[in-house]
Amino acid sequence: MSNLPRTFSLSPLLMFTSAFLFAVLDILIKILGPSFRVWDIAFYRFGFGLVILTTVFGWQGNPFRSRNIKLLVIRGIAGSVAFLSLVTAIRLIPVSTAMILFYSFPAFAAFFAALIFKEKITAAEVFCVIIAFCGVTVLFDFSLQGSLFGRCMGLIGGAAAGITVCLIKKLRETNGPVIIYLYFCLIGTLVTLPSFVANPQIPTTRDDMLIVGGIAVTSIVAQLIMNQGFQHCKSWEGGLFLTSELIFVSIFGIFLLGEQVDWHFWAGGMLIFGSVVALNYFNARSANNLAGLNIRIDPEDEKSS
């Protein structure tokens, strides 16, 4: 029982840290020169991640060795589909609409976790997911705009991301956080390599080199922390915590890029934050009830022994 409080306090910390780093990654991508295409950014992210992780952890042996290679490859494919679908949606419809559709992934994660991995979700936890999604829609001032195909791609991205976090949660039972991201980098590199080679954009200025390096480093650290966090929470819970990335992005936009603050930021941010606080409350109450149950049972166990 001593591990229970640590588990419930550690998962939000890891996920919030990961979300913060993903927000830094978003800002770095935003300020990178317009000559860099999405394929270039993705290749640097995945390619550098593959090289760095292989170099750092390869000396211990084959870093790709695992008993779950098939599931790791499927996770890499699902993650790549999520990324490419989001990029396609952003190209075809307003960014705000694309992000809202994509951040439906905690709901998809809850659905797939219950369907495939038989994870239980209570009515209170469903309520937290709904409130978080409402917060995202308010934060981005949602309006259903753009082509039908673009909106479908946004939802496909959200569904693929939901499957991805479920697979990460399952893989964390027998695999470390490094190998999970390593296979993602491998698949992502293979997917983006042809487009990058066809017309590569190489950073030539010091600022571009620093930004590209920052993209590689922040993505690695954020992913590893996120993968570790899924060891301590359910897949959809981790997805819900990760929605805080949108709040961090908005804050960075306000203070670093001079974006305007309006009621959407405050209302949407409070709904997202409130859903996370409520989720922690329900988890803590469940943990306390379980602890109390064990305290009442232990004396009987001692007598029977």
Secondary structure as UniProt FT lines:
FT   HELIX           3..31
FT   TURN            34..35
FT   HELIX           38..58
FT   TURN            59..60
FT   TURN            63..64
FT   HELIX           69..92
FT   HELIX           95..102
FT   TURN            103..104
FT   HELIX           105..116
FT   HELIX           123..139
FT   TURN            140..141
FT   HELIX           148..171
FT   TURN            172..174
FT   HELIX           177..198
FT   HELIX           206..229
FT   TURN            230..231
FT   HELIX           235..242
FT   HELIX           244..256
FT   HELIX           263..304
//
